[in-house]
């Protein structure tokens, strides 16, 4: 297991900051903390497609699983949207304007004996970036996936996707229905 020294923001049930902890301790002890999930979506003649990534094999959890465009935790003192834009640049080599869709809480017990206990902020960006340069330390592979195909895949093969993806995707679906 790779040691993770960065800090996460511990939060109460209302997403109010109550302290910090190192990332690995938060996941070992199941401490509730703030996170974000970014979805980059593009409209095609066939409908909406989402930029997915396959998590690198060296990640400390959910290695090799498919997930939303990027996800992470803001640093202490960092606001959600700038943190998400920073992480998008670090993982994919591009950034674009993001907007918040909402927040949800989930708890997932991962196979690595870690616990995700996150207040997850779901963010969306619209369009297809001119250049994608995935960071190989973060991403094994990436692909554009039709929204409807993704929903079917999540039903039939949930073990191939991260624990938070299905719930976060509901927020994206609701936003896209209004477009």
Helices and strands as residue ranges (DSSP letters): E 7-11, E 17-22, H 23-29, E 33-44, E 47-55, E 66-67, E 70-72, H 80-92, E 99-109, E 115-126, E 139-146, H 147-156, G 158-160, H 165-177
